[in-house]
Amino acid sequence: MYARMTNSEIQAVRSHLASLEAMVQKRLAGSADDDALLEFRRLCWAALLLVDDAECQEQIDLLVQYAKELFRGGEPAEGLKRKLGAAISACAARLETVEAGGYGKRWRDLRAA
């Protein structure tokens, strides 16, 4: 059984994921950035509040864990960026599955026709 999320909720989560991905790509190795970490966590929390799917929620939890290391100057940045990218991609893929299980994708396809 798939989670029930509205089309607007799915689109909002996608927007949050895109913002998170942009933050990860801009992040340079080195010094700590507590403000960036706070913003990253805020976006994760906003997405988490919208997501009604356990698998996607797990990926968002991973994002928060990896971001702590990245924005605090922990593990080498490139390895963390790959882990963050993988978690973002997994969450986005899961949203596709959730959307396909409901009416969201069909509605979007009908509107595009």
C-alpha positions in Angstrom: 0.0 0.0 0.0 1.3 3.4 -0.9 1.2 6.5 1.2 -1.4 9.1 0.5 0.1 12.4 -0.4 -1.5 15.2 -2.4 0.1 16.4 -5.6 1.0 19.7 -4.0 2.7 17.9 -1.1 4.8 15.8 -3.5 5.7 18.9 -5.4 6.7 20.7 -2.2 8.9 17.8 -1.1 10.6 17.8 -4.5 11.2 21.5 -4.2 12.8 21.0 -0.7 14.9 18.1 -2.1 16.1 20.4 -5.0 17.1 23.1 -2.5 19.0 20.5 -0.4 20.8 19.2 -3.4 21.8 22.8 -4.3 23.2 23.4 -0.8 25.2 20.2 -1.0 26.7 21.1 -4.4 27.7 24.6 -3.1 29.3 23.2 0.0 33.1 23.5 0.1 35.3 21.4 2.3 36.9 22.9 5.3 35.3 25.1 7.9 32.1 24.6 9.9 29.0 26.4 8.8 26.4 26.3 11.5 24.0 28.6 9.6 24.0 26.4 6.6 23.5 23.3 8.8 20.5 25.0 10.4 19.0 25.8 7.0 19.6 22.3 5.8 17.9 20.8 8.8 15.0 23.3 8.4 14.4 22.1 4.9 14.7 18.4 6.0 12.1 19.1 8.7 9.8 20.8 6.2 10.0 17.8 3.9 9.6 15.4 6.7 6.4 17.0 7.8 4.9 16.5 4.3 6.1 13.0 3.6 3.7 10.2 4.5 6.1 7.4 3.6 8.4 5.5 6.0 11.1 4.8 3.4 11.3 8.4 2.3 11.4 9.5 6.0 14.3 7.2 6.6 16.2 8.8 3.7 15.5 12.2 5.2 16.9 11.0 8.6 20.1 10.0 6.8 20.3 13.4 5.2 20.3 15.0 8.6 23.0 12.7 9.9 25.3 13.2 6.9 24.7 16.9 6.9 25.9 17.2 10.5 29.3 15.8 9.3 29.4 17.9 6.1 28.6 21.2 7.6 30.7 20.7 10.7 33.8 19.9 8.6 33.9 16.2 9.5 34.5 13.4 7.0 36.0 14.4 3.6 33.4 16.5 1.8 33.4 14.5 -1.5 32.4 11.2 0.3 29.7 12.9 2.2 28.4 14.7 -0.9 28.1 11.3 -2.6 26.2 9.9 0.4 23.9 13.0 0.5 23.3 12.8 -3.2 22.4 9.1 -2.9 19.9 9.8 -0.1 18.3 12.7 -2.0 18.0 10.5 -5.1 16.5 7.6 -3.1 13.9 9.9 -1.6 13.1 11.4 -5.0 12.7 7.9 -6.5 10.5 6.9 -3.6 8.3 10.0 -4.3 7.9 8.7 -7.9 6.7 5.4 -6.5 4.3 7.1 -4.1 3.0 9.3 -6.9 2.5 6.3 -9.3 0.6 4.5 -6.6 -1.9 7.4 -6.2 -3.5 9.8 -8.5 -0.7 12.4 -8.7 1.2 11.0 -11.7 -2.0 10.2 -13.6 -3.3 13.7 -12.9 0.0 15.3 -14.1 -0.1 13.1 -17.2 -3.7 14.2 -18.0 -2.9 17.8 -17.5 0.1 17.5 -19.9 -2.0 15.9 -22.6 
